[in-house]
């Protein structure tokens, strides 16, 4: 499965089971709750999508 943020491919994970965006982000070492220097979220959760 592939994890995208907007149109950007963040990673490709080979698996034989389904997983959530949170699971995929953890495997790819992406912190979904990361904040920038102004304490604003780095990621907009609605822009994440997965393809199988």
TORKOL-4160 file (C-alpha; in steps of 0.2 Angstrom, whole numbers, padded with zeros to 4 digits, m for minus):
52
<pt num="1" X="0000" Y="0000" Z="0000"/>
<pt num="2" X="0005" Y="0018" Z="m0003"/>
<pt num="3" X="0003" Y="0033" Z="0009"/>
<pt num="4" X="0001" Y="0050" Z="0001"/>
<pt num="5" X="0000" Y="0067" Z="0008"/>
<pt num="6" X="m0009" Y="0077" Z="m0005"/>
<pt num="7" X="m0001" Y="0072" Z="m0021"/>
<pt num="8" X="0016" Y="0068" Z="m0013"/>
<pt num="9" X="0020" Y="0049" Z="m0010"/>
<pt num="10" X="0027" Y="0047" Z="0007"/>
<pt num="11" X="0030" Y="0029" Z="0007"/>
<pt num="12" X="0026" Y="0012" Z="0000"/>
<pt num="13" X="0023" Y="m0003" Z="0012"/>
<pt num="14" X="0022" Y="m0021" Z="0007"/>
<pt num="15" X="0010" Y="m0030" Z="0019"/>
<pt num="16" X="m0003" Y="m0044" Z="0018"/>
<pt num="17" X="m0016" Y="m0035" Z="0029"/>
<pt num="18" X="m0025" Y="m0019" Z="0029"/>
<pt num="19" X="m0019" Y="m0004" Z="0040"/>
<pt num="20" X="m0025" Y="0013" Z="0045"/>
<pt num="21" X="m0016" Y="0029" Z="0041"/>
<pt num="22" X="m0010" Y="0030" Z="0059"/>
<pt num="23" X="m0002" Y="0012" Z="0057"/>
<pt num="24" X="0006" Y="0017" Z="0040"/>
<pt num="25" X="0013" Y="0033" Z="0047"/>
<pt num="26" X="0021" Y="0025" Z="0062"/>
<pt num="27" X="0029" Y="0012" Z="0051"/>
<pt num="28" X="0036" Y="0026" Z="0040"/>
<pt num="29" X="0041" Y="0036" Z="0055"/>
<pt num="30" X="0030" Y="0051" Z="0052"/>
<pt num="31" X="0023" Y="0060" Z="0067"/>
<pt num="32" X="0005" Y="0065" Z="0063"/>
<pt num="33" X="0004" Y="0076" Z="0078"/>
<pt num="34" X="0020" Y="0086" Z="0074"/>
<pt num="35" X="0020" Y="0105" Z="0076"/>
<pt num="36" X="0030" Y="0118" Z="0068"/>
<pt num="37" X="0040" Y="0132" Z="0076"/>
<pt num="38" X="0024" Y="0142" Z="0078"/>
<pt num="39" X="0015" Y="0127" Z="0086"/>
<pt num="40" X="0004" Y="0124" Z="0071"/>
<pt num="41" X="0001" Y="0107" Z="0065"/>
<pt num="42" X="0014" Y="0101" Z="0051"/>
<pt num="43" X="0001" Y="0090" Z="0043"/>
<pt num="44" X="m0018" Y="0092" Z="0039"/>
<pt num="45" X="m0025" Y="0075" Z="0042"/>
<pt num="46" X="m0038" Y="0077" Z="0028"/>
<pt num="47" X="m0024" Y="0077" Z="0015"/>
<pt num="48" X="m0018" Y="0059" Z="0019"/>
<pt num="49" X="m0024" Y="0045" Z="0008"/>
<pt num="50" X="m0019" Y="0027" Z="0005"/>
<pt num="51" X="m0019" Y="0017" Z="m0011"/>
<pt num="52" X="m0018" Y="m0002" Z="m0012"/>
